[in-house]
Every structure is written in structure tokens, then in C-alpha cells.
């Protein structure tokens, strides 16, 4: 990770609809190589470290044809775009035909220009890799059928939704063990040595064009999960795991490439141990969206060695929009939490403006929605201050209350500190009601001096005696979903 910050903040852009929106805004067709400098200036918000251009690779004509005929997808398209037309369907970015930048988005030269524009503004570029499957018309299905899970004509006859033919072979559609097969992709065989070699070569090639790679559904390729999913069709599991065997090759060529795992099913620690720099923190996402402060607090008791290599988020292209899942201020409270915790942070294009419509990845155009200017201003302030405060050591803080007031249980509190003194104290009321409590500050060096606590969210200043802070902590009284982000001076 040489050259990367230890806790990067990454901004995901859905490349095709983003470029379509720019084309409409500027009144001309815009590809990655033609994005004006002032637009890249807008993207390069204070506090960002990298941009993930999601979906730049060549999409499959076969996958596109399926999207036009699949009634379930068509219903989702019409729901996302009330004025939907067939031209809005551009194909899935996870049904990849070749790892070559799509000519319709600017091709390899356009991608290189976009990277140069980002790098010149101090931003790194992240791109995708899909290790579990390819498009059904990927050249490998005919040229290297041994890379894929193969079946028999009997398998195809018994379950035509899970199998298809290519080059005279019966191949499996991709899937994970919990859901039916995905009809638009072909399943790779993670146990096949030639496939592992091809994966390493593909990632090395992608790494030449970017600074980080996000690996889709990375846990599916671990020996245990792959064997459980495919059984006899996969053959015997190799002695070595999939990812370590590949990362050794990549690190020898490109040691600075940051590798990010989309991870579920509590597989984050396993994938960290297998070489990923960061793994999705889906567990925290679920707790912030659906659970209470106690569940969030429990999640955050894990060690720093684990938390530092998680990537926190409130939405991405797979999840519903935060403005719909966390209404009435919960989204802002959750945003303050993820922005000020250890580890990496992922924000999503449209999240800052409060977009509410979730766009299926097959579509190349966003619904027109008014921007929430107040929310955008909040996010940009939060980005800038979070970049300055996540320094030094971090720890959770205990809170206590009174026999007739248990609302302190809804307070989440932590601090960033250095040389035995807290530099920033963060307190979030993760509840739909006001909460009060005492936040303990376990630093004896605070004693004997006066301290000024400034809430950088609203500018309020609190003068406190150090001995009282050591003995009793700091009193907080927060409204529903309210927060303090305090500098300590």
C-alpha cells in the first residue's frame, strides 16, 4: 500500500450513467477521455483519496440480449426509470466479455486519461475485477473450457436454468450457494490451475491501468465455500487457497496495488488473512441500517488489526439508497459514525445529494432527482473534517447515566488520541429520541488544566475543567440522531 493513506476514503462512480448525465449537462457526448477539468475538480472533493470507476470493462452482447428479454429485469428497469426506454439498457458491468475498457466509454486511452486527471489531483483510481464468472460469450468459454465448471447433457436437461452450452460443452451458469444461478454469466472453476494462472495475468493487466482493484464477491473463491457450492463438479480442492496463490504473483509485479474484497457471511477476517488490504464491512452496514446502538457498539469492540482493514459504507451500487433506508436523520448519524471510525470509507455517487432511486447496474441513465443542497453541504464538511481527525490512536469510550435515565445506552462514543491526550471526541446519539449521559475520558493527563471542547459540526464551544473531566467525564445532551465531533484543546 505504498503511497496510499492507511485509512483511505473512496468515492464510487457508476461510470456509464455518470457519463450520460455529464453528456446531458454539457449538451454533447462525453467519454472518460473528454471529461472537462472542472468536472474532475468537482469530483476531487476535499477529504477523498480515491475514485472507483465502476463498470468500465467491455460488456457482453449476450448479457445485453438477455436483459432485454428477462421480465423480472424489465420490471426493475421500469420501476427505476418511469420514462424507461430499451435504449437505457446497456448491459451489466458484472457480465464482462473482456477486461478492456469499453470503447463506448472512451476505451483504453480514455481510461488512461481519466486516471491521469485523477492522479494529478491527488486521487487514486480503483477498478473492478469479477473472479467468480465471465460473460457467456467470453472467449475463454470456447478457447479454454477447462477454466469453467462443466456438466453433462443430463445436467442441462434436468436443470436448464443452471446450465448452457458453449463450443459444444455444457457449462454452468454462475451462482453463489444461497441463490439460484445467474442466467447471464458462466461459472469459473476456482480449483483449476490454468484458471488461477489466467486470473493472476488478468489482475496484473488491470493493475497496470489503476491503483487499486475491487474484487467482486471475493469470498466465493475460498476453498471451503467453492467446494460447498460446486462439490463434484469442481474436483478436489488444491492445497493452496485461491487468493494467496494469485496475490503472490501480483505483489511480485505491483506491490503497491491495493486489493479490496467485496465480502459477506463474516468472511472478512479470512480474506484479510489471505492478502486483501480491505474487506467490505457488511455487518456494520446491516447494524447501522436495521439495529440499535448496542449492536453497533458490540461490532466496534473488535481489534484495530481487524478494523483498520475494513471498508465502511452506507450505500453502494448493490445496496438501496441511504436516503430511503435511513430516513429522518439516521443517515447523518450513521455517516458521522463511518466517517470517523478506523478503516477505509466508501461513499457512492448521488449519496451526497440524497438520491433516493436505486439504479439497476444494467441501466445507463439516472432518474432525474432534485439535489438536497443541505445534505451535500453536510457531507462535504464531514469529508474534510474526517480527513483531519483520523490521526494517531483510536479507542471506544464508555458512557454512563442515571437510575432514572437509561438513554446513555443509545450513545456511541470514541476518540482519536495522541501522546496520552484525546485530540477529537466523537459522540453519536443513535436513537430517534434525545439522549443524555456522561462520556468517560480515561486520560489522567487532562487533569490540572482547563480545556476547550469545540463541536466542529456547529461551532459551539464548551469550557471544561480537566480534573472534572478525569473524575466524571463530559456531559452530553443530544437530540434524536444528533452528534458531537469535539476538538480538545
C-alpha positions in Angstrom: 0.0 0.0 0.0 3.0 2.3 -0.5 1.6 5.7 -1.5 -1.9 5.1 -0.2 -3.1 6.5 3.2 -3.6 3.9 5.8 -7.4 4.7 6.0 -8.4 5.8 2.5 -11.7 7.4 1.6 -13.0 6.1 -1.7 -15.8 7.5 -3.9 -17.7 5.1 -6.2 -18.9 6.5 -9.5 -21.3 4.3 -11.7 -19.3 5.2 -14.8 -21.9 4.8 -17.6 -24.8 6.8 -16.0 -22.4 9.3 -14.7 -21.0 10.0 -18.2 -24.6 10.0 -19.6 -25.5 12.7 -17.0 -22.5 14.7 -18.0 -23.4 14.4 -21.7 -26.9 15.8 -21.0 -25.5 18.5 -18.7 -22.9 19.7 -21.3 -25.0 19.1 -24.4 -22.5 16.8 -26.1 -21.3 13.2 -25.8 -18.7 12.8 -23.1 -16.4 9.8 -22.7 -13.8 9.3 -20.0 -11.1 10.9 -22.1 -13.3 14.0 -22.7 -14.4 14.9 -19.1 -13.6 18.6 -18.6 -11.1 19.5 -16.0 -13.7 21.4 -14.0 -15.7 18.2 -13.6 -12.7 16.3 -12.3 -12.3 19.3 -9.9 -15.8 18.8 -8.7 -15.1 15.0 -8.2 -11.9 15.8 -6.2 -13.7 16.9 -3.0 -11.5 17.7 0.0 -11.1 14.5 2.0 -11.2 12.0 -0.8 -8.3 9.7 -1.6 -9.5 7.6 -4.5 -12.3 7.2 -7.1 -13.7 3.8 -8.0 -14.9 4.0 -11.6 -17.3 1.1 -11.5 -18.1 -0.7 -14.8 -15.5 0.4 -17.3 -15.0 -3.0 -18.9 -16.4 -4.3 -22.2 -20.0 -5.6 -21.6 -21.4 -8.7 -23.1 -23.8 -8.6 -26.1 -25.2 -11.9 -24.9 -25.9 -10.5 -21.5 -27.4 -7.4 -23.0 -29.8 -9.5 -25.1 -30.9 -11.4 -22.0 -31.6 -8.2 -20.1 -33.9 -7.1 -22.9 -36.0 -10.3 -22.6 -35.9 -11.0 -18.9 -39.3 -9.9 -17.5 -38.1 -9.6 -13.9 -35.3 -7.2 -15.0 -37.7 -5.3 -17.2 -39.9 -4.6 -14.2 -37.0 -3.4 -12.2 -35.9 -1.1 -15.0 -39.4 0.5 -15.3 -39.5 1.0 -11.5 -36.1 2.7 -11.6 -36.9 4.9 -14.6 -40.6 5.9 -15.1 -39.7 7.0 -18.6 -37.7 3.9 -19.3 -36.9 3.0 -22.9 -35.0 0.0 -24.3 -32.1 2.3 -25.2 -31.5 2.8 -21.4 -30.3 -0.9 -21.1 -26.5 -1.0 -21.6 -25.7 -4.4 -20.1 -24.4 -5.5 -16.8 -20.8 -4.3 -15.8 -20.5 -7.7 -14.0 -21.1 -9.7 -17.2 -17.7 -8.9 -18.6 -16.7 -10.1 -22.1 -13.2 -8.7 -22.0 -11.1 -6.8 -19.5 -10.6 -4.0 -22.0 -12.2 -0.5 -21.4 -15.4 -0.3 -23.3 -15.0 1.8 -26.5 -18.3 3.4 -25.8 -16.9 4.8 -22.6 -13.6 6.0 -24.1 -11.6 2.8 -24.5 -8.1 2.3 -23.0 -6.9 5.8 -23.9 -9.9 7.4 -22.3 -9.4 5.4 -19.2 -5.7 6.3 -19.1 -6.7 10.0 -19.4 -9.2 9.7 -16.6 -6.5 8.1 -14.4 -4.1 10.9 -15.2 -6.6 13.5 -14.4 -7.4 11.9 -11.0 -3.7 11.3 -10.2 -2.9 14.9 -10.9 -5.5 15.9 -8.3 -4.0 13.5 -5.7 -6.7 10.8 -6.2 -6.0 7.2 -7.0 -8.1 5.1 -9.4 -9.9 1.9 -8.4 -11.3 -0.6 -11.0 -13.3 -3.8 -10.8 -12.4 -7.5 -11.3 -15.0 -10.3 -11.3 -13.2 -13.5 -10.3 -16.2 -15.9 -10.0 -17.7 -15.7 -13.5 -17.5 -14.3 -17.0 -20.0 -13.4 -19.7 -21.3 -16.5 -21.5 -19.7 -15.2 -24.7 -16.3 -14.6 -23.1 -13.6 -16.0 -25.5 -12.5 -18.4 -22.8 -15.7 -20.4 -22.8 -14.7 -21.7 -26.2 -10.9 -21.4 -26.1 -10.4 -22.7 -22.5 -13.5 -24.6 -21.4 -11.3 -26.2 -18.7 -11.4 -22.9 -16.8 -15.1 -23.3 -16.3 -17.4 -25.6 -14.3 -18.5 -28.3 -16.8 -21.5 -30.5 -16.7 -23.2 -33.1 -18.9 -26.1 -33.1 -21.3 -28.1 -34.8 -18.5 -27.3 -31.8 -16.2 -28.6 -29.5 -18.8 -31.8 -31.5 -19.4 -32.5 -31.7 -15.7 -31.8 -28.1 -14.9 -31.7 -25.8 -18.0 -31.8 -22.7 -15.8 -28.4 -23.6 -14.3 -26.5 -24.8 -17.4 -25.9 -23.8 -21.0 -23.8 -24.8 -24.0 -20.8 -23.1 -25.5 -18.5 -24.5 -28.0 -20.2 -27.9 -27.8 -19.6 -28.1 -24.0 -22.1 -27.9 -21.1 -21.1 -25.1 -18.8 -22.6 -23.9 -15.5 -24.1 -20.5 -15.0 -22.5 -18.6 -12.2 -24.0 -18.6 -8.7 -23.4 -18.4 -5.0 -24.6 -21.2 -2.7 -27.6 -19.3 -1.4 -29.4 -18.3 -4.6 -30.4 -19.7 -8.0 -28.0 -19.4 -10.9 -27.4 -16.0 -12.6 -28.6 -16.6 -16.1 -26.2 -14.1 -17.8 -22.8 -15.4 -16.7 -20.6 -18.5 -16.9 -19.1 -20.1 -13.8 -15.3 -20.3 -13.5 -13.6 -23.2 -11.7 -11.5 -21.7 -8.8 -9.8 -25.1 -8.4 -8.4 -25.3 -11.9 -4.7 -24.4 -12.1 -5.0 -22.8 -15.5 -7.8 -20.5 -14.3 -5.7 -19.4 -11.4 -2.8 -18.5 -13.8 -5.2 -16.6 -16.0 -6.7 -14.8 -13.0 -3.2 -13.6 -12.0 -2.5 -12.4 -15.5 -5.8 -10.6 -15.7 -5.2 -8.8 -12.4 -1.7 -7.9 -13.4 -3.1 -6.3 -16.6 -5.8 -4.5 -14.7 -3.2 -3.3 -12.1 -1.2 -1.6 -14.9 -4.2 0.7 -15.5 -5.2 1.7 -11.9 -4.0 2.0 -8.3 -6.5 -0.4 -6.7 -8.8 -3.3 -7.6 -12.2 -4.2 -6.1 -12.8 -7.9 -6.4 -16.4 -8.8 -6.7 -17.9 -11.5 -4.3 -14.3 -12.5 -3.3 -15.4 -15.0 -0.6 -16.9 -17.3 -3.3 -13.4 -18.3 -4.4 -12.2 -19.6 -1.0 -11.6 -23.4 -1.0 -14.3 -24.1 1.6 -17.1 -22.1 0.0 -16.3 -23.1 -3.5 -16.2 -26.8 -2.6 -19.5 -26.4 -0.8 -21.1 -24.6 -3.8 -19.9 -26.9 -6.6 -19.0 -30.3 -5.0 -18.0 -32.9 -7.5 -18.2 -30.5 -10.4 -15.2 -28.6 -9.1 -12.9 -31.6 -8.5 -10.6 -31.9 -5.5 -9.6 -28.7 -3.7 -6.0 -27.6 -4.1 -3.7 -27.5 -1.1 -3.3 -23.7 -1.5 -6.1 -21.2 -1.3 -7.2 -19.3 -4.4 -6.2 -15.7 -3.4 -2.8 -16.3 -1.8 -1.7 -18.2 -4.9 -2.6 -15.3 -7.1 -1.6 -12.4 -4.8 2.0 -13.7 -4.6 2.2 -13.2 -8.4 0.6 -9.8 -8.3 2.8 -8.5 -5.4 5.9 -9.5 -7.2 5.0 -7.3 -10.1 3.0 -4.5 -8.5 3.5 -4.3 -4.7 1.6 -1.0 -4.4 -1.7 -2.2 -5.8 -4.4 -2.1 -3.2 -6.8 -5.0 -3.3 -10.3 -4.7 -1.9 -12.7 -7.6 -1.3 -16.4 -7.5 -1.6 -17.1 -9.8 1.3 -20.1 -11.3 3.1 -21.0 -14.1 5.5 -18.5 -12.9 8.2 -15.6 -13.8 5.8 -13.8 -10.5 6.3 -11.0 -11.8 8.6 -10.4 -14.9 6.5 -9.9 -12.7 3.4 -7.7 -10.2 5.2 -5.5 -13.2 6.2 -5.4 -14.3 2.6 -4.0 -11.0 1.5 -6.7 -8.4 0.9 -5.9 -4.9 2.1 -9.5 -4.0 2.8 -12.8 -6.0 3.0 -16.4 -4.8 3.0 -17.9 -4.3 6.5 -21.3 -5.5 5.6 -22.0 -6.4 9.2 -21.7 -2.8 10.3 -23.8 -1.7 7.4 -26.6 -4.0 8.5 -26.4 -2.9 12.1 -26.5 0.8 11.2 -29.5 0.3 8.9 -31.5 -2.1 10.9 -30.3 -2.4 14.6 -29.6 -0.2 17.6 -26.6 1.5 19.3 -25.9 -1.6 21.4 -25.4 -3.8 18.2 -23.2 -1.2 16.6 -21.1 -0.8 19.8 -20.6 -4.6 20.1 -19.4 -4.7 16.5 -16.8 -1.9 17.2 -15.1 -3.8 20.1 -13.0 -5.8 17.6 -9.3 -5.2 17.5 -7.6 -2.5 15.5 -5.7 -5.0 13.4 -9.1 -6.2 12.0 -11.0 -2.8 11.9 -8.2 -1.0 10.2 -8.7 -3.3 7.2 -12.4 -2.9 6.9 -14.1 -0.6 4.4 -17.3 1.0 5.8 -20.2 2.2 3.7 -23.9 3.3 3.9 -24.7 2.5 0.2 -23.1 1.3 -3.0 -24.4 0.1 -6.3 -25.7 -3.1 -4.7 -27.5 -1.5 -1.7 -30.6 0.7 -1.6 -30.0 4.4 -1.3 -29.2 5.6 2.2 -31.9 8.4 1.9 -34.5 5.7 1.7 -33.1 3.1 4.2 -32.2 5.6 6.9 -34.7 8.5 7.0 -35.3 11.3 9.4 -31.7 12.0 10.4 -30.5 8.4 10.9 -28.5 8.7 7.7 -26.5 11.7 9.0 -25.8 10.0 12.3 -24.6 6.9 10.5 -22.5 9.0 8.2 -20.7 10.7 11.1 -20.0 7.2 12.5 -18.5 5.6 9.5 -16.5 8.8 8.6 -14.8 8.9 12.0 -14.1 5.2 12.6 -10.8 3.4 11.8 -10.5 1.7 8.4 -11.4 2.8 4.9 -14.6 4.5 3.9 -16.7 4.1 0.7 -19.1 6.8 -0.5 -21.4 6.4 -3.5 -22.2 8.9 -6.3 -25.5 10.5 -5.6 -25.3 9.8 -1.8 -24.2 13.3 -1.0 -27.1 14.7 -2.9 -29.7 12.5 -1.3 -30.7 10.4 -4.4 -33.5 8.0 -3.5 -33.9 5.8 -6.6 -31.7 2.7 -6.7 -30.4 2.2 -10.3 -30.0 -1.4 -11.6 -26.5 -1.8 -12.9 -27.8 -2.7 -16.4 -29.1 0.8 -16.9 -27.1 3.7 -18.4 -29.1 6.6 -17.1 -30.1 8.0 -13.8 -33.6 9.2 -12.9 -33.9 13.0 -12.7 -34.0 13.9 -9.0 -33.5 17.2 -7.2 -30.3 17.5 -5.2 -30.6 18.1 -1.4 -28.2 21.0 -1.2 -28.2 21.0 2.6 -27.2 17.3 2.7 -24.5 17.9 0.1 -23.0 20.7 2.2 -23.1 18.4 5.3 -21.3 15.6 3.5 -18.6 17.8 2.1 -17.9 19.3 5.6 -17.8 15.8 7.1 -15.4 14.6 4.4 -13.0 17.4 5.1 -13.0 17.2 8.9 -12.8 13.4 8.9 -9.6 13.6 6.9 -8.1 15.8 9.5 -9.2 14.0 12.7 -8.4 10.3 11.9 -4.9 10.5 13.2 -3.0 8.6 15.9 -4.6 6.0 18.2 -8.3 5.3 18.5 -10.5 3.8 21.2 -14.1 3.3 22.2 -15.3 5.3 25.2 -17.7 4.2 27.9 -20.8 6.1 28.7 -22.9 6.1 31.9 -26.1 7.6 33.1 -28.5 7.7 36.0 -31.0 5.3 37.6 -34.0 7.3 36.1 -32.4 7.9 32.7 -31.0 5.0 30.7 -30.8 6.9 27.4 -27.0 6.9 27.7 -27.2 3.3 26.3 -28.0 4.9 22.9 -24.8 7.0 22.8 -21.9 5.8 20.7 -18.6 7.4 21.7 -15.0 7.1 20.7 -11.8 9.2 20.5 -8.7 9.7 18.4 -5.8 10.5 20.8 -2.1 11.1 20.7 0.6 11.2 23.5 -2.0 10.4 26.2 -4.3 13.3 25.3 -7.6 13.0 23.2 -7.4 15.2 20.1 -11.0 14.5 19.0 -14.0 13.0 20.8 -17.0 11.8 18.7 -20.4 11.1 20.3 -23.4 10.0 18.3 -26.9 9.6 19.6 -28.0 6.6 17.6 -31.7 6.8 18.5 -34.9 8.6 17.4 -35.2 10.3 20.8 -33.0 12.7 22.9 -30.2 11.0 24.9 -28.1 12.2 27.8 -25.1 10.7 29.5 -21.6 11.1 30.8 -18.8 10.1 28.4 -15.8 8.9 30.2 -12.4 10.3 29.2 -9.8 7.9 30.7 -6.7 10.2 30.3 -5.2 11.4 33.5 -3.1 14.0 31.7 -6.3 16.0 31.2 -6.1 16.9 34.9 -4.7 20.2 36.3 -5.6 22.3 33.2 -8.6 23.9 31.6 -9.9 22.6 28.3 -11.8 24.0 25.4 -14.1 21.5 23.6 -15.3 22.8 20.2 -18.0 21.0 18.3 -16.8 21.3 14.7 -20.2 20.4 13.3 -21.9 23.5 14.6 -19.1 25.7 16.1 -20.4 25.5 19.7 -17.6 25.8 22.4 -17.6 24.2 25.8 -15.1 25.2 28.5 -14.4 22.4 31.0 -12.1 21.8 34.0 -9.6 19.0 33.4 -9.9 17.5 36.9 -13.7 17.3 36.4 -13.2 15.6 33.0 -11.0 13.0 34.5 -13.2 12.3 37.5 -16.6 12.5 35.8 -16.2 12.6 32.1 -18.0 15.1 29.8 -21.8 15.5 29.9 -23.6 15.3 26.6 -27.3 16.1 25.8 -28.0 15.2 22.2 -31.3 15.4 20.2 -32.5 12.5 18.1 -29.8 11.3 15.8 -27.6 14.2 17.0 -23.8 14.2 17.3 -20.8 16.0 18.7 -17.4 15.9 16.9 -15.3 17.7 19.5 -11.8 19.0 19.2 -10.0 19.1 22.5 -7.6 22.0 23.2 
